Amino acid sequence: MEYSHRYPAYPTQQVAAELERHIDVHRQAYNYTRYEYENVDADNIGSAYKHHNRLPDWKDEFPVFSEVNSKALQRTVTRFYQNLSGLSEQKQNGNKVGKLKWKSPREFQSMTYSQSGFELKNTSGRRATLWLSKIGDIKIRYHREIPDEADIKEVTVKKERTGEWFVSFGLETDDADLPEKPALDELDSSNSVGIDLGILNYVHTSDGKTVDWLDLEDEYERLRREQRKLSRKEKGSNNYEKQRREVAKIKRHIRRKVLDYQQKITTWLVREYDAVFVEDLDVKKMLEQSHNARNKQDAAWRQFITLLDYKADLYGCHVVEVEPDRTTKECAKCGVETAKPIWVREHSCPSCGFETDRDANAAMNVLQRGFSELGLGWPEDTPVETALPTDTAGFQRVSAKRVVESGSLGVVRKTASSVMTRDEVSRTT
């Protein structure tokens, strides 16, 4: 299994200048790879492996390419061909695509060391040191340890638009070292859950738990205020650049807040349940709709599903994406479809009389479709039989504030009317 860990980096002024120079050399290598791909005989290139054979000639003609690590230079050439494969895949999916463009300094702000040329050392505390070939030592905040069973395959150094530096370690773990997932024939509705992703309630589970969405209005108000200031600056001036960084910091803060929230929810789900079923949402198409687009973008549903997918292997949990069409309209008890405008928040079936929350009904349908997807048929003890209205005492609701403050969703194991002590919260994190 492949995954990554990301850490803040604090290079000295001298090392930061050297990092910027190396990144710019790699940018030139990327652009020159693009030039040769379009202008050199295709028999000599056409793949990253063939293009690597041209690097010795590059170094003879342009000595600047000899000043960077050779493995990192190969990785930059590979990066071009990976982007090219991404375009080909989009074209095969029916999307209109153009050509890869020349990269300006603002568009190319990272480089990757692959296989060799780096060393992580001094990892005894919260600080560590990363050594990079031809650059030197870089201090990083080592806020979480790299697992002993994980091998570091590559290291990526990136400068954000805010001016901050980050280091990402590409890790690989042998599948034999990962937790074993429960057998499919052991799954039932008591250890499995279907989740509906929404906006009013960010997560609604099939067993009656809801988690509210983050309130980002204050952050967006601040962003609008700083963007108005930016619009009054002269483009290209020092004040413009200073204000641009301020706007970038606020955007980064919003992204981090959403990601942190999703990390806590997804970790809770894969730890709490043996199987998690979620809708395979076409987020791009949903964002193209005229109504409610910004809220859908804030929700970052695709990012949420991606986090669930990779954590499933790390924690030994089945995560299955199911067809999302009509999960809201269909009655989870009898299957009859009932049209519901988005402002109708309750499900009331005219056929069988089943009543519950709109999102709870969708989550139950997701659970049932998940069991069918795995070939297990209808789950035993379907949650429809014990579904509770949202105004009952047994319905469990957790505010976004409690999730952020507690650091996990252990609080949802309590009923909405109960209050956890500080000690209880600490034991769940």
Secondary structure, 3 states (H helix, E strand, C coil): CEEEEEEEEECCHHHHHHHHHHHHHHHHHHHHHHHHHHHCCCCCCCCHHHHHCCHHHHHHHCHHHHHCCHHHHHHHHHHHHHHHHHHHHHHHCCCCCCCCCCCCCCCCCEEEEECCCEEEECCCCCEEEEEECCCEEEEEECCCCCCCCEEEEEEEEEECCCCCEEEEEEEEECHHHCCCCCCHHHCCCCCEEEEEECCCEEEEECCCEEEECCCCHHHHHHHHHHHHHHHCCCCCCHHHHHHHHHHHHHHHHHHHHHHHHHHHHHHHHHHHCCEEEEECCCHHHHHCCCCCHHHHHHHCHHHHHHHHHHHHHHHCCEEEEECCCCCCCECCCCCCECCCCCCCCEEECCCCCCEEEHHHHHHHHHHHHHHHHCCCCCCCCCHHHHCCCCCCCCCEEECHHHHHHHCCCHHHHCCCCCCCCHHHHHHHC
